Amino acid sequence: MSLKSMKSFVFGAATSAALLFGAPARAEVEIEYWQYFFDARVTAMEQLIGNFEAANPGITVKMTHFPYADYRTKVAAAIPAGEGPDVVQLFYGWLNDYVAAELIQPLPVDAFPPARIEAEFFPMVAAMREGDSYWALPTAVRSLALFYNTRLFDEAGIDGPPETLDEMVEIAKKLTKVDGAGNITQVGITAGMTAQDHHWWREVLVRQMGGEPYLNDYQTVNYNSDAGIRALEFYTGLATDHKVTAFGFMDEPQAAFKAGRAGMHIDGSFRIGSLDKTRGLKWGVAELPANADGERFNYSSYWVNAITTKAKGEKYDAAVKFMEYVTSDEAMQIWLDVVGELPAKPSVGLTDANAMNPVFGPFIKGLAYANTTKFANESGQRQILVDMVERMTLEGQSAADSIAVAAEAEQKLLDEYYAK
C-alpha cells in the first residue's frame, strides 16, 4: 500500500469511528464564581454567566453565594485550602486585606493593560492598581442620591425634591408627623450612621462645610476642624434642633422609607432593585442637595471581581476570559438594568439614555463629583462615627468634644493599619 493510500485508509477509518462512536468531547473547564447574596445581583450574574457560556463553549461557570455576614469568612477559609472560587467578588475597601492574605493575584497586563483601563473606566478604579498591575476591576460602581416619597410629597403640597440643604430641612419639617405624646410617627428624612449616612457625612457634608475629611491619601484624619464640627452639628441637628428625624426610627433608615414612614432617604444606587419590588411605594430620585453656594459632592464605592490564587492553568485562562466579559460594556448595561448599580465606564454610564433616566440619572450625574474613601477597615471606621453621634445624642457631649474623640480613635486605627 502506498503512503498516500495508507493516509486515506487511516483517515477513513478515523472518520468512520467518529461517526460510529461520536467525536471526542471537547475538554470542559469549570470555574467557580463567588459573591455575597443579594437577589438582584444573583439574577444579574445568572444572566451574565449564561451569555458568557454561550459565547465560550467548553467553559462553565458555577456560581455560589453566601449571606453577607458569612461571606468574608468563607472566602478566607476556602482559597488557602485550594477550594472555593476562581473569580471572587469583594468590596473595594477589602483589597489590601485580600492581597496581604494572598487570596487574589494581579490581573495579567496583556489582557488588562493599565493605560487602557485608565482611559476607559471612571477614575475611582485607580484604587485597584498597585505598581504596573491592577488587582481587580468592577462591573458597576455606586453613588448616593436622595430618594423621596412622591405620595407624601403630594399630600404635603410639596412640588419637588430640594435643591439645597436648607430646602431639605424646610421640606423635612413639612413631612414630619408626631402623635399626641410628641413621638415622631413619620420622619421628614431618615438618619443613621449605620446605613449610608457615614458616607454622606464624611465625603459630602464635611466638604460642603469647607473641609476635607482626610489628607495623605486617606491616611491622615482631617475632619477634626471647624468644617467637621459644622457638618456634625448640621447632621445631629436634624434630630435635636429641627426634630425632623429620630436616630433608630424603625431600626433601619431604609426600612422606614420602604414602609412609607419617611419622606426622604439618602441611599446608594444598589437600593433601586429592592425599592422597585416594594408594593405600594411611590418614589423618585434626586441628586444630593447642594450647599448654599451650589456646591455638590458625592461618595462613590464599588464591588470588584478578582482572580484568586486558586486559579491555575486552564482554570486561570478561563477566569481571565470571564473577567474580560464581566467588565465589558454589555455586562455593565445588564448590571444597570437588573441591579440598578451604575456602569463603571463612562462609555456606558454617560449615554444619553442612561444619564437622562429619571431613576439612574441622578446617581450617574453624582459620579462626576464623587470621592471614594480609601478604607483601612470600613466597618471599624464606620463604628467610630456611629459612636461619635451617640456620644452627642445619648450622652449630651458637644460636637467639638465628640469629633475630637472620633478623630483620635480613627487616626490610631489608620496608624496601626499602615504600620503593618
C-alpha positions as CSV (number, residue, x, y, z in Angstrom):
1,M,0.0,0.0,0.0
2,S,1.4,3.4,-1.0
3,L,1.9,6.2,1.6
4,K,-1.0,8.1,0.0
5,S,-3.3,5.1,0.2
6,M,-2.3,4.4,3.8
7,K,-3.2,8.0,4.8
8,S,-6.5,7.7,3.1
9,F,-7.2,4.4,4.9
10,V,-6.3,5.8,8.3
11,F,-8.3,9.0,7.7
12,G,-11.3,7.0,6.5
13,A,-11.1,4.6,9.5
14,A,-10.9,7.5,11.9
15,T,-13.9,9.2,10.3
16,S,-15.9,6.1,10.4
17,A,-15.0,5.6,14.1
18,A,-16.0,9.1,14.9
19,L,-19.4,8.7,13.1
20,L,-19.9,5.3,14.9
21,F,-18.9,6.2,18.4
22,G,-19.2,10.0,18.3
23,A,-16.4,12.6,18.1
24,P,-14.2,13.1,21.1
25,A,-15.9,15.6,23.5
26,R,-14.3,19.0,23.9
27,A,-12.4,19.3,27.1
28,E,-14.6,21.1,29.7
29,V,-13.3,23.6,32.1
30,E,-15.4,24.6,35.1
31,I,-14.6,27.7,37.2
32,E,-16.3,28.9,40.3
33,Y,-17.6,32.4,40.9
34,W,-18.5,33.6,44.5
35,Q,-20.4,36.6,45.5
36,Y,-22.5,37.5,48.6
37,F,-26.2,37.1,48.3
38,F,-28.3,40.0,47.1
39,D,-31.2,38.8,45.0
40,A,-30.8,41.3,42.1
41,R,-27.1,40.6,42.0
42,V,-27.6,36.9,41.7
43,T,-30.2,37.4,38.9
44,A,-27.8,39.7,37.0
45,M,-24.9,37.3,37.4
46,E,-27.0,34.3,36.2
47,Q,-27.7,36.3,33.0
48,L,-24.0,37.2,32.6
49,I,-22.9,33.6,33.1
50,G,-25.5,32.4,30.5
51,N,-24.2,34.9,28.0
52,F,-20.6,34.0,28.7
53,E,-21.1,30.2,28.4
54,A,-22.9,30.6,25.1
55,A,-20.0,32.6,23.7
56,N,-17.4,30.3,25.2
57,P,-18.3,26.7,24.7
58,G,-16.1,24.4,26.8
59,I,-16.2,26.8,29.8
60,T,-18.8,26.5,32.5
61,V,-19.2,28.9,35.5
62,K,-20.6,27.7,38.8
63,M,-21.9,30.5,41.0
64,T,-22.0,30.2,44.7
65,H,-23.3,32.9,47.1
66,F,-23.4,33.3,50.8
67,P,-25.2,35.7,53.3
68,Y,-23.2,38.9,53.6
69,A,-22.4,38.2,57.3
70,D,-20.6,34.9,56.4
71,Y,-19.1,35.9,53.1
72,R,-15.6,37.1,54.0
73,T,-15.0,34.2,56.4
74,K,-16.0,31.6,53.8
75,V,-13.6,33.1,51.2
76,A,-10.7,33.4,53.6
77,A,-11.1,29.7,54.6
78,A,-11.6,28.3,51.2
79,I,-8.9,29.7,49.0
80,P,-5.9,28.8,51.1
81,A,-7.2,25.2,51.2
82,G,-7.2,25.2,47.4
83,E,-11.0,25.3,47.3
84,G,-13.7,27.8,46.5
85,P,-13.8,30.5,43.8
86,D,-11.5,31.1,40.9
87,V,-13.1,34.5,40.4
88,V,-14.3,36.3,43.6
89,Q,-16.3,39.4,44.3
90,L,-15.0,41.7,47.0
91,F,-15.7,45.2,48.3
92,Y,-13.0,47.7,47.1
93,G,-12.2,48.5,50.7
94,W,-11.1,44.9,51.4
95,L,-8.5,44.9,48.6
96,N,-5.4,45.4,50.8
97,D,-6.5,42.6,53.1
98,Y,-7.1,40.2,50.2
99,V,-3.6,41.0,48.7
100,A,-1.9,40.6,52.1
101,A,-3.5,37.3,52.7
102,E,-2.6,36.1,49.2
103,L,-6.2,35.4,48.3
104,I,-6.0,37.1,44.9
105,Q,-3.5,37.6,42.1
106,P,-2.9,40.6,39.8
107,L,-4.7,40.7,36.5
108,P,-2.5,40.0,33.5
109,V,-1.3,43.2,31.9
110,D,-1.7,41.8,28.4
111,A,-5.4,41.3,28.9
112,F,-5.9,44.3,31.3
113,P,-3.3,47.0,30.3
114,P,-3.3,49.8,32.9
115,A,-3.3,52.5,30.2
116,R,-6.4,51.1,28.6
117,I,-8.2,50.7,32.0
118,E,-7.4,54.3,33.0
119,A,-8.7,55.5,29.6
120,E,-12.0,53.5,29.7
121,F,-13.1,53.4,33.4
122,F,-14.2,56.0,35.8
123,P,-11.1,57.4,37.7
124,M,-12.0,55.9,41.1
125,V,-11.0,52.4,39.9
126,A,-7.3,53.6,40.2
127,A,-7.5,52.4,43.8
128,M,-7.3,48.9,42.5
129,R,-3.8,49.5,40.9
130,E,-0.6,48.6,42.6
131,G,2.6,49.1,40.6
132,D,2.2,48.0,37.0
133,S,-0.9,45.9,37.5
134,Y,-4.5,46.1,38.5
135,W,-5.6,43.6,41.1
136,A,-9.4,43.8,40.5
137,L,-12.0,45.7,38.4
138,P,-15.7,46.5,38.9
139,T,-18.6,45.7,36.7
140,A,-20.5,48.6,38.4
141,V,-20.0,51.5,40.8
142,R,-22.2,53.2,43.3
143,S,-23.0,56.7,44.3
144,L,-25.5,58.3,46.6
145,A,-28.7,60.2,45.9
146,L,-31.8,61.4,47.6
147,F,-34.9,59.1,47.4
148,Y,-38.2,60.8,48.2
149,N,-41.7,59.5,48.7
150,T,-43.8,61.2,46.0
151,R,-47.1,60.3,47.7
152,L,-46.1,62.0,50.9
153,F,-44.8,65.0,48.9
154,D,-48.1,65.3,47.1
155,E,-50.0,65.1,50.4
156,A,-47.9,67.9,51.9
157,G,-48.3,70.1,48.8
158,I,-44.5,69.9,48.0
159,D,-43.7,70.5,44.3
160,G,-40.4,68.6,44.1
161,P,-37.2,67.5,45.8
162,P,-34.9,70.0,47.5
163,E,-32.0,71.6,45.6
164,T,-30.1,72.8,48.7
165,L,-29.5,71.6,52.3
166,D,-31.6,74.5,53.6
167,E,-34.5,73.5,51.4
168,M,-34.1,69.9,52.5
169,V,-34.6,70.9,56.2
170,E,-37.7,73.0,55.4
171,I,-39.3,70.2,53.3
172,A,-38.5,67.7,56.0
173,K,-40.4,69.8,58.5
174,K,-43.5,69.7,56.4
175,L,-43.2,65.9,56.1
176,T,-42.6,65.1,59.8
177,K,-45.6,63.8,61.8
178,V,-45.9,63.3,65.6
179,D,-48.5,61.7,67.8
180,G,-50.3,63.3,70.8
181,A,-47.4,62.5,73.1
182,G,-44.9,64.2,70.8
183,N,-43.4,61.0,69.4
184,I,-42.4,61.0,65.8
185,T,-44.6,58.7,63.7
186,Q,-43.2,59.8,60.3
187,V,-39.8,61.3,59.7
188,G,-39.1,64.0,57.2
189,I,-35.8,62.4,56.5
190,T,-34.1,59.2,57.7
191,A,-31.0,59.3,59.8
192,G,-28.5,56.6,60.9
193,M,-24.7,56.3,60.6
194,T,-25.1,52.5,60.4
195,A,-26.5,52.9,56.9
196,Q,-25.2,55.2,54.2
197,D,-25.1,58.4,56.4
198,H,-21.5,57.9,57.5
199,H,-20.5,58.2,53.8
200,W,-22.8,61.3,53.4
201,W,-21.3,63.0,56.4
202,R,-17.7,62.1,55.6
203,E,-17.4,62.7,51.9
204,V,-20.3,65.2,51.4
205,L,-21.2,67.3,54.4
206,V,-17.7,67.8,55.6
207,R,-16.7,69.0,52.1
208,Q,-19.8,71.2,51.8
209,M,-18.9,72.9,55.0
210,G,-15.5,73.8,53.5
211,G,-13.3,70.9,54.9
212,E,-11.5,67.9,53.7
213,P,-12.1,64.7,55.6
214,Y,-8.6,63.1,55.1
215,L,-5.2,64.0,53.9
216,N,-2.2,62.0,52.8
217,D,-4.1,59.6,50.6
218,Y,-6.7,58.9,53.3
219,Q,-4.0,58.0,55.9
220,T,-4.4,61.2,58.0
221,V,-7.7,62.2,59.6
222,N,-8.6,65.8,58.9
223,Y,-12.2,66.2,59.9
224,N,-11.5,67.5,63.5
225,S,-11.9,71.0,62.2
226,D,-14.3,73.9,62.1
227,A,-15.8,72.4,59.0
228,G,-16.1,69.0,60.5
229,I,-17.8,70.4,63.6
230,R,-20.3,72.3,61.4
231,A,-21.0,69.2,59.5
232,L,-21.6,67.2,62.6
233,E,-23.8,69.9,64.2
234,F,-25.9,70.0,61.0
235,Y,-26.3,66.3,60.9
236,T,-27.2,65.7,64.5
237,G,-29.3,68.9,64.4
238,L,-31.7,67.3,62.1
239,A,-32.9,65.3,65.1
240,T,-32.1,67.6,68.1
241,D,-32.8,71.1,66.7
242,H,-35.1,70.7,63.7
243,K,-36.7,67.5,65.0
244,V,-37.4,66.2,61.5
245,T,-35.9,62.7,62.2
246,A,-35.0,60.3,65.0
247,F,-32.0,58.1,65.2
248,G,-33.1,54.5,65.4
249,F,-36.5,55.2,64.0
250,M,-37.9,51.8,62.8
251,D,-34.4,50.4,63.5
252,E,-33.1,50.9,59.9
253,P,-33.4,54.0,57.7
254,Q,-34.1,52.0,54.6
255,A,-36.9,50.1,56.4
256,A,-38.6,53.3,57.4
257,F,-38.5,54.6,53.8
258,K,-39.8,51.3,52.3
259,A,-42.6,51.3,54.8
260,G,-43.7,54.7,53.7
261,R,-42.9,56.3,57.0
262,A,-40.1,58.6,55.8
263,G,-40.4,61.5,53.3
264,M,-36.7,61.4,52.2
265,H,-33.9,59.0,52.5
266,I,-30.2,59.1,51.3
267,D,-29.0,55.8,50.0
268,G,-27.0,54.1,47.3
269,S,-28.0,53.1,43.8
270,F,-28.0,49.5,44.8
271,R,-31.3,50.2,46.7
272,I,-33.2,50.7,43.4
273,G,-33.8,47.0,42.8
274,S,-35.4,46.4,46.2
275,L,-37.5,49.6,46.1
276,D,-38.9,48.5,42.7
277,K,-40.3,45.4,44.4
278,T,-41.9,47.3,47.3
279,R,-45.6,47.2,46.7
280,G,-47.5,50.4,47.1
281,L,-44.4,52.6,47.4
282,K,-44.2,55.6,45.1
283,W,-40.8,57.2,45.0
284,G,-38.5,59.4,43.0
285,V,-34.8,60.2,42.9
286,A,-32.8,63.5,43.0
287,E,-29.2,64.5,43.3
288,L,-27.9,65.1,46.8
289,P,-28.7,68.6,47.9
290,A,-26.1,71.3,47.3
291,N,-24.8,73.7,49.9
292,A,-25.7,77.4,49.9
293,D,-23.0,78.1,47.3
294,G,-24.4,75.5,45.0
295,E,-21.5,73.0,45.6
296,R,-22.3,69.3,45.3
297,F,-20.2,66.4,46.4
298,N,-20.9,62.7,46.5
299,Y,-19.5,59.4,47.6
300,S,-18.7,56.5,45.3
301,S,-18.0,52.9,46.1
302,Y,-17.9,49.7,44.3
303,W,-17.6,45.9,44.4
304,V,-14.9,44.4,42.2
305,N,-14.1,41.0,40.8
306,A,-10.7,39.4,41.1
307,I,-8.9,36.2,40.1
308,T,-8.0,34.2,43.1
309,T,-4.7,32.4,43.8
310,K,-6.5,29.1,43.5
311,A,-7.0,29.7,39.7
312,K,-4.2,28.0,37.8
313,G,-3.6,26.5,34.3
314,E,-6.7,26.2,32.2
315,K,-8.8,27.5,35.1
316,Y,-6.7,30.6,35.2
317,D,-7.1,31.1,31.4
318,A,-10.9,30.7,31.7
319,A,-11.0,33.0,34.7
320,V,-9.3,35.7,32.6
321,K,-11.8,35.3,29.8
322,F,-14.7,35.6,32.4
323,M,-13.1,38.7,33.9
324,E,-12.9,40.2,30.4
325,Y,-16.6,39.6,29.9
326,V,-17.9,40.8,33.3
327,T,-16.0,44.1,32.8
328,S,-17.4,44.6,29.2
329,D,-19.8,47.3,28.1
330,E,-22.5,44.7,27.6
331,A,-22.2,43.3,31.1
332,M,-22.3,46.8,32.6
333,Q,-25.6,47.6,30.9
334,I,-27.1,44.4,32.0
335,W,-26.0,45.1,35.6
336,L,-27.5,48.5,35.4
337,D,-30.8,47.2,34.1
338,V,-31.1,44.4,36.6
339,V,-29.4,45.6,39.8
340,G,-29.5,49.4,39.3
341,E,-25.8,49.8,40.0
342,L,-24.0,52.2,37.7
343,P,-21.7,51.2,34.9
344,A,-18.0,51.5,35.7
345,K,-17.3,53.1,32.3
346,P,-18.4,56.5,31.0
347,S,-19.0,54.9,27.6
348,V,-21.9,53.0,29.2
349,G,-23.0,55.3,32.0
350,L,-22.9,58.6,30.2
351,T,-25.1,57.6,27.2
352,D,-28.0,60.0,26.8
353,A,-30.5,57.3,27.7
354,N,-28.8,56.4,31.0
355,A,-27.7,59.9,32.1
356,M,-31.2,61.3,31.5
357,N,-33.0,58.4,33.1
358,P,-35.2,59.7,36.0
359,V,-34.0,57.0,38.3
360,F,-30.4,56.2,37.2
361,G,-29.6,59.7,36.1
362,P,-29.1,61.4,39.5
363,F,-26.7,58.7,40.5
364,I,-24.8,58.8,37.3
365,K,-24.5,62.6,37.5
366,G,-23.2,62.2,41.0
367,L,-20.2,60.2,39.8
368,A,-18.8,63.4,38.2
369,Y,-18.3,65.0,41.6
370,A,-17.8,61.9,43.8
371,N,-14.9,60.9,46.1
372,T,-14.1,57.4,47.1
373,T,-12.9,56.8,50.6
374,K,-9.9,54.5,50.9
375,F,-10.8,52.5,53.9
376,A,-8.3,50.6,56.1
377,N,-11.1,49.0,58.0
378,E,-14.5,50.1,56.7
379,S,-16.6,48.5,59.5
380,G,-14.3,49.9,62.2
381,Q,-14.2,53.4,60.7
382,R,-18.0,53.4,60.4
383,Q,-18.4,52.3,64.0
384,I,-16.2,55.3,65.1
385,L,-18.7,57.6,63.5
386,V,-21.6,55.8,65.0
387,D,-20.1,56.2,68.4
388,M,-19.4,59.9,67.6
389,V,-23.1,60.6,67.1
390,E,-24.2,58.5,70.0
391,R,-22.0,60.5,72.4
392,M,-23.8,63.6,71.4
393,T,-27.4,62.3,71.2
394,L,-27.3,59.9,74.2
395,E,-24.7,61.5,76.5
396,G,-25.0,65.2,75.6
397,Q,-21.4,65.6,74.6
398,S,-20.6,68.6,72.4
399,A,-19.8,68.3,68.7
400,A,-16.3,69.6,69.3
401,D,-15.5,67.1,72.1
402,S,-17.1,64.1,70.3
403,I,-15.4,64.8,67.0
404,A,-12.1,65.1,68.7
405,V,-12.5,61.6,70.3
406,A,-13.6,60.2,67.0
407,A,-10.6,61.6,65.1
408,E,-8.1,60.3,67.7
409,A,-9.7,56.8,67.6
410,E,-9.7,56.7,63.8
411,Q,-6.2,58.0,63.5
412,K,-5.0,55.3,65.8
413,L,-6.8,52.7,63.6
414,L,-5.1,54.1,60.5
415,D,-1.7,54.3,62.0
416,E,-1.8,50.7,63.2
417,Y,-3.1,49.5,59.8
418,Y,-0.5,51.3,57.7
419,A,2.3,50.4,60.2
420,K,1.8,46.8,59.0
